[in-house]
Each structure stands twice: as C-alpha cells, then as structure tokens.
C-alpha cells in the first residue's frame, strides 16, 4: 500500500511558476512510476505527465510540454512537477498517482493504483 500526499498548489498569475510535490510513504517508492493528472469541474481527469521508476523516461501531454517538468527523488520518496509559464487554462486540481504495475507510458487513470488527495492550482489572467 502506497500513500501519496500532494501539495504545493496555490494562486498565481499568468507567467508565474509553481512546483508541486508528491510525497510517498508505505512502500518502496522506486517500485512505482509516477504520474500527474489534473481535473476541472465537469471534466474528466486529464493526464499531464509521467516519470518512470528511475527517471529514465518522462512523458508529457502536448499542452504542457516545454513548460512543465516532472522529476523525482527516490531517496526522498518524493516526485515533483515544476510548472513554468503558467496559463489560466492550467487552472485545475492536480493529482499525483502511482503505478505499481507498469513502467512504460501510461496516460489512462485506470493504470494507476494509488492517488494523492489533490492540490488546487489557480492561474489568474
């Protein structure tokens, strides 16, 4: 069982940066791939980024590629999502998630077994 606590969200202006964190406990962090998703009211949860167990591979949705960077520190049991050049359309609740089964690309929510509680990111124009 892996517990995830995500945080670091807040209210920022267009063009600002934020770094989200995802702290894991209860398992061996290096055994899971980590993804970040986001969701706005009335819409499905959307894939944002993913990182493999030892950071060898990263994946991004097109709308954030070049602006967001996913990383992890297995020694600290923590993953991060550095978000630069934020836009109002990035406003959402962001969730980190852990995939114990697969290490390749995976953008579907059903591929992840464990989820954080979510952190709100609001970008004002």
Buried (B, 14 or more C-beta within 10 A) or exposed (E): EBBBBBBBBEEBEEEBEBEBBBBBEEBEBEEBBBBBBBBEEEEEBBBBBBBBBEBEEBBBBEEBEEBBBBBBEBEEBBBBBBBBEBBEEBBBBBBBBBBBEEBEBBBEBEBBEBBBEBBEBBBEE
